[in-house]
Amino acid sequence: MNKMSVKWLSLLLLLQLTCYFSSGSCGKVLVWPVEYSHWLNMKTILDELATRGHEVTVLTSSASILIDSNKPSAIKFEPFPVSLTKDDFENFIKYFIEKWKNIAKDSFWTFFPALKSLFWESSDISMKNCKDVVSNKKLMTKLHKSKFDVVLADAIGPCGELLAELLKVPLVYSLRFSPGYSIEKLSGKLPFPPSYVPVIFSELSDHMTFMERVKNMIYVLYFDFWFQIFNEKKWNQFYSEVLGRPTTLSETMGKAEIWLIRTYWDFEFPYPLLPNFEFVGGLHCKPAKPLPKEMEEFVQSSGENGIVVFSLGSMVSNMTEERANVIASALAQIPQKVIWRYDGKKPGTLGPNTRLYEWIPQNDLLGHPKTKAFITHGGANGIYEAIYHGIPMVGIPLFADQPDNIAHVKAKGAAVRLDFETMSRTDLLSALKQVINNPSYKEKAVWLSIIQRDQPIKPLDRAVFWIEFVMRHKGAKHLRPAVHNLTWFQYHSLDVIGFLLACVATAVFVLTKCCLFCCQKFAKIGKKGKRE
């Protein structure tokens, strides 16, 4: 056994002893993760759980891209083979991103059918991985024997709920959002009144004009009655076969005890919540650390003008030479120094005030006192880091939730939005000057930062508390609303409304008959009196 292994074994033992002597309530957590930013958010929670002495086991497919089971960690990894290779999965992710970016240019009527088709392709891959897990008898036997206390899963990647059902273990979800809030509405039974809650992908705010409310309602009806994230017919059949009884994906997902939603009221528009939904947005945010020496020297050389941080994220690496030159020429004209995360060919118009890096310590740069603005693609993680540090933004969304994310911070007054494909050098330059020189953008960003930080309990602590709560109490059934036991017509009280209408109709009918009968009687009496 090498020194590194001894070191990590000692750390794990220390964590277990710490938990034993502090609360004696350490548990065993099984994790069904999703890749990229979803994993980075979940890993923050898992690291904290491990620090508190819990035994955390992450199911890791052989095709996983970011989740490295070979690195020393307080987290345990349980690798399992899948039919998909790592290259196949990586190529699909690249295809998925490029396809989404391209269909984003289409109209409403072509965008959503194309998006649904793309989601179903992803759904099929998820199902293959899930089948590889549940059909692995050796792995499932090991999981049964491990006697986990809770399953933590990302709701956007099905299978965690099936594992929880098979292992008879409580389920906790981590989720940013689902398209049209479909999962939250159908499985979580969370209400989203369309009159003031804008649907994801609508890019609307909560203050809508009449025509915007019309648009929002069309989106709601579309998502509720046509759009499906997953090929539910296939999933329903698969889950029914595995569990040996008729069931549906939505019903199985609806058994989650707690939903940890990765957003908060600093960023989100207010809407009703249920008691088993908890907002934990910004749980990964933390104070800035010192920059590398060379980068710090460059930042300090900016003087009073400060710096601009620019990143389009890790999932988008290809940019045309023409677009890169447009951006570089605009950046060259501002008095600020620019740190740009970029790994393509060096633009010919790059100014001396701009430095390119394949990777940047984004959080540490955003937390630096000389940072004046953040040019971002609008990923939720980056936006939350900017909010946490009070930095105004220039949003250049590319795909997925990014346009909606930028629409949110723009509505809050902390960002300006540009279109990546059509923006000119002048557009970018004007947007940068606007967010840097107009103090209202900084004031709004600082206001959002104050809201984010002014909480009775930190988001990460809140997330961990509820996972531990579920472990301690073997679930959270007392927080589960009775709506899960109602049919759709009972939920909308259609049966009650129908009964009351029938009662009213019956009463009106009887009253009308009585009136007619009385009228006829009086008429007969009147005729008889006249004859006499």
Buried (B, 14 or more C-beta within 10 A) or exposed (E): EEEEEEEEEEBBEEBBEBBEEEEEBBBBBBBBBBBBBBBEBBBBBBBBBBBBBBBBBBBBBBBBEEBEBEEEBBBBBBBBEBEBEEEEBEEBBBEBBEBBBEBBEEEEEEBBEBBBEBBBBBBEBBBBBBBBBBEBEEBBEEBEEBEBBBBBBBBBBBBBBBBBBBBEBBBBBBBBBBBBBBBBBBBBBBBBEBEBBBBBBBBBBBEBEEEBBEBBBBBBEBBBEEBBBBBBEBBBBBBBEBBEEEBBBBBBBBBBBBBBBBBBBBBBBEBEEBEBBBBBBBBBBBEBEEBEEEBBEBBEEBEEBBBBBBBBBBBBEEBEEEBBBBBBBBBBBBEBBBBBBBEBEEBEBBBEBBBBBEEBBBBBBBBBEBBBBBBBBBBBBBBBBBBBBBBBBBBBBBBBBBBBBBBBBBBBBBBBBBEBEEBEBEBBBBBBBBBBEEEEBBBBBBBBBEBBBEBEEBBBBBBBBBBBBBBBEEBBEEBBEEBEEBEEEEBEEEEEEEEEEEEEEEEEEEEEEEEEEEEEEEEEEEEEEEEE
